[in-house]
Amino acid sequence: MCRVVDLRQAVLAKNDVAAQVLRTELTARGTTVVNLLSSPGSGKTALLERELLLARERGVPVAALTADLATENDALRLARSGVPVKQVLTDGLCHLEAAMLGRHLDGWLPGDTRLLFVENVGNLVCPAGYDLGESLRVVLASVTEGEDKPLKYPTAFGLAQLVVVTKTDIARAVEFDEAAFRANVEQVNPGVEIVLTSARAGEGLGVLLDRALEIGAGGGAHAPVMARQQHAHGHAHGHSHGHGHDHDHDHDHDHDRDEDQGHEHDGDHEHPHVQTATPTR
């Protein structure tokens, strides 16, 4: 068991180094990376589509990279905004990694990009442990997922620098208890901002964009207590919020859908529609 833990720590440590290099490079060129994490079906693609449209209307150079196990559906939706979009097919891998992201940005990301939104694989377990070189980490949860979501996924919510609640237009219908949700978030991540949104009704639109721009302009991001605790225990992360090491890589637990399982495929095929690629490891 110690060997498994040591190997996992080594993998994460290597990722942290790559993430810091990527963050330094992108920051130097004026690009702020926003890492979006959520369960499948949270509505993050719908919200991101609206945010990209708003960024374009404001004249903000923005791009989006979206990762899925299969299909180009999300990229095709996001491409309707008219901004550069790239689809990464992970072929079973349940998270992105910093080196993987860097390879897909090389030669694709426009030089004037001010904001890059990365829509991570729909999964609140595996992606929580991997710094992607982001400057802002956002965790989203829909009102349909239950108020105890932050307690079930403490690493994902505990390391978030912004929490976004989606689909608030149906909150009353599903009897969403906002006060309970806020209390649970506060328990794992004291002081983090919670934003209520509805892509359909237009509630809270632009807040995510504004927060990302503020970070890019030098504003300070929320520093989660969990990240500070991990740093104090000797986890050498280059990112201000740190990352959790409490998940196993069997990936057969705590997943919302079966699609989050399996790491055996690493294809290298290209798809002809939106900019699409599969990772090479």
Salt bridges, closest charged atoms under 4 A:
ASP16 OD2 - HIS237 ND1 2.38
GLU49 OE2 - ARG80 NH2 3.00
GLU72 OE2 - HIS271 ND1 3.76
GLU97 OE2 - HIS95 NE2 2.89
GLU97 OE2 - ARG281 NH1 3.19
ASP131 OD2 - ARG23 NH2 2.94
ASP131 OD1 - HIS239 ND1 3.39
ASP131 OD2 - HIS243 NE2 3.59
GLU134 OE2 - ARG137 NE 2.98
GLU134 OE2 - HIS239 ND1 3.81
GLU134 OE2 - HIS241 NE2 3.32
GLU145 OE1 - LYS149 NZ 3.24
ASP148 OD2 - LYS152 NZ 3.69
ASP169 OD2 - ARG200 NH1 3.98
GLU178 OE2 - ARG182 NE 2.83
GLU193 OE1 - ARG211 NE 2.84
ASP210 OD1 - ARG58 NH1 2.68
GLU214 OE2 - ARG211 NH1 3.45
ASP248 OD1 - ARG8 NH1 3.48
ASP252 OD1 - HIS253 ND1 3.60
ASP256 OD1 - LYS149 NZ 3.42
ASP260 OD2 - HIS255 ND1 3.21
GLU264 OE2 - HIS265 NE2 3.31
